[in-house]
């Protein structure tokens, strides 16, 4: 699957008390921000599909929030102030890079297969799969190899935990967002 695009709300110290409570709960004091596909921490900006969207989104279960047409998404999302414009790839077999130079690699997220919760930043940690200290300053893993290893460890060590059944997502963010 090629690059997909989504605009999310930013989750950083600018959120005030909400940020402080999150850092205290999660123990992720190294974070300067959360960049994630987690729908609770970084909710999508476009909430609800309009008829014109169907030609520009992924028409699969749990994928309707992802756009295939970057320019359409930018027009549809409106202002990017206080938001993150992301270019993402789901379960890449190898390192991938968007052809668009506006995007820079942030890291690798593990999001439950139902598409909503990050196992890295919104589950309180899974110590048998990864250490919270491994997460970079935006709450992501640094390499695809490590993300795949953590994904496998989550599945084997936490088979009954729904948030441990994950897809690996590589996340690039537009430099201006």
matplotlib code that plots the C-alpha trace (Angstrom):
import matplotlib.pyplot as plt

x = [0.0, 1.3, 1.5, -1.6, -2.4, -4.2, -4.4, -4.4, -4.7, -1.4, -0.8, 1.9, 2.5, 0.3, -2.6, -1.9, -3.3, -4.3, -0.6, 0.6, -1.8, -0.9, 2.9, 2.3, 0.1, 2.3, 5.7, 6.9, 8.8, 11.1, 8.3, 8.1, 5.0, 3.0, 2.9, 0.7, -2.3, -3.9, -7.4, -7.7, -4.4, -4.2, -7.7, -8.3, -9.3, -11.8, -14.6, -17.2, -17.1, -18.8, -19.8, -16.8, -14.4, -15.1, -12.9, -10.0, -10.0, -9.1, -12.3, -11.5, -12.6, -10.8, -9.2, -11.8, -9.8, -6.9, -6.7, -4.9, -4.9, -2.7, -3.9, -7.5, -6.9, -5.1, -8.1, -10.6, -8.8, -8.5, -6.0, -3.0, -2.3, -2.0, -2.3, -0.1, -0.2, 1.0, 2.2, 2.0, 2.6, 0.9, 3.0, 5.8, 8.0, 11.1, 12.1, 9.9, 10.2, 7.6, 8.5, 7.3, 10.2, 7.8, 7.7, 10.3, 10.5, 9.2, 9.3, 7.2, 3.9, 2.1, -1.6, -4.2, -5.6, -9.0, -7.2, -7.6, -5.1, -1.3, 0.3, 3.3, 1.8, -1.7, -1.7, 0.5, 3.4, 4.0, 7.2, 7.6, 7.7, 9.5, 10.8, 9.2, 12.7, 13.0, 10.5, 11.8, 10.8, 7.5, 6.6, 7.7, 10.2, 13.2, 13.5, 11.3, 13.3, 12.6, 8.9, 8.5, 10.2, 8.0, 4.9, 5.8, 6.6, 3.3, 1.4, 3.3, 3.5, 0.0, -2.3, -5.5, -4.9, -6.7, -4.4, -1.4, -2.6, -1.1, -0.2, 3.2, 2.9, 5.8, 5.0, 6.3, 5.2, 5.1, 7.7, 5.3, 2.9]
y = [0.0, 3.4, 6.5, 7.5, 10.9, 12.1, 15.4, 15.0, 17.4, 18.0, 16.7, 18.6, 20.9, 23.5, 21.4, 22.5, 20.4, 17.6, 17.2, 17.3, 14.6, 12.5, 12.7, 11.9, 8.9, 7.5, 8.2, 9.3, 12.4, 12.4, 13.4, 16.9, 15.9, 12.9, 12.2, 9.2, 7.7, 7.2, 8.5, 9.6, 11.4, 12.8, 12.8, 13.1, 16.6, 15.4, 13.8, 12.4, 11.5, 13.7, 12.2, 13.9, 12.1, 8.6, 9.1, 10.2, 7.8, 4.2, 2.2, -0.5, -1.3, 0.8, 2.8, 5.4, 8.2, 7.9, 9.8, 8.8, 12.3, 14.7, 17.9, 17.0, 16.3, 19.7, 21.5, 19.4, 19.9, 23.7, 25.4, 23.2, 25.5, 23.4, 20.2, 17.6, 16.7, 13.1, 10.8, 7.2, 3.6, 0.6, -2.5, -1.7, -4.6, -2.4, 1.2, 3.6, 7.3, 9.6, 11.3, 14.6, 16.5, 18.3, 15.2, 14.1, 10.8, 11.0, 7.2, 4.0, 3.6, 0.4, 0.9, -1.8, -3.5, -1.9, 1.4, 3.4, 3.0, 3.2, 0.4, 2.7, 5.8, 5.0, 1.7, 2.4, 0.4, -3.3, -4.1, -7.6, -6.0, -2.7, -0.2, 3.3, 4.7, 3.4, 5.9, 9.0, 12.5, 12.2, 8.8, 6.5, 3.8, 4.7, 1.9, -0.5, -3.5, -2.6, -1.8, -5.2, -6.9, -5.0, -5.9, -9.6, -9.4, -7.8, -10.5, -13.3, -11.9, -10.3, -12.6, -11.7, -7.9, -6.3, -3.3, -5.6, -6.9, -4.1, -2.9, -1.1, 2.4, 4.5, 8.2, 11.1, 14.7, 17.7, 20.1, 23.1, 21.4]
z = [0.0, -1.0, 1.2, 3.1, 4.6, 7.7, 9.6, 13.4, 16.4, 18.1, 21.6, 23.4, 26.4, 24.7, 25.9, 29.5, 32.3, 30.0, 28.9, 32.5, 33.6, 30.6, 31.3, 35.0, 34.1, 31.3, 32.9, 29.5, 30.8, 27.8, 25.4, 24.0, 22.1, 21.0, 17.3, 16.8, 15.0, 18.4, 18.0, 21.7, 22.1, 18.6, 17.2, 13.4, 12.2, 9.7, 11.6, 9.2, 5.6, 3.0, -0.4, -2.2, 0.2, -1.2, -4.3, -2.0, 1.0, 1.6, 1.3, 3.8, 7.4, 10.0, 7.2, 6.3, 8.0, 5.6, 2.4, -0.7, -2.3, -0.3, -2.0, -1.5, 2.2, 2.6, 1.1, 3.1, 6.4, 6.3, 8.5, 9.6, 12.6, 15.7, 13.7, 12.2, 8.5, 8.4, 5.6, 6.8, 5.6, 7.2, 7.8, 5.4, 4.4, 4.2, 4.9, 2.8, 2.1, 0.7, -2.6, -1.1, 0.5, 2.8, 5.1, 7.6, 9.5, 13.0, 13.8, 14.1, 15.9, 16.9, 16.7, 17.5, 14.5, 15.1, 14.3, 17.4, 20.3, 20.3, 22.3, 22.7, 24.2, 25.4, 27.2, 30.2, 28.8, 28.0, 29.9, 28.3, 24.8, 25.2, 27.7, 27.8, 27.6, 24.0, 22.8, 21.0, 22.0, 20.1, 21.5, 18.6, 18.0, 16.0, 13.5, 11.5, 12.8, 16.4, 15.7, 14.1, 17.0, 19.5, 17.5, 17.6, 21.4, 22.1, 20.3, 22.0, 25.5, 25.7, 23.5, 25.4, 25.3, 22.3, 22.2, 21.9, 18.5, 16.3, 12.9, 12.4, 11.0, 9.8, 10.4, 8.5, 9.3, 7.2, 8.3, 8.5, 10.9]

ax = plt.figure().add_subplot(projection="3d")
ax.plot(x, y, z, "-o")
ax.set_aspect("equal")
plt.show()
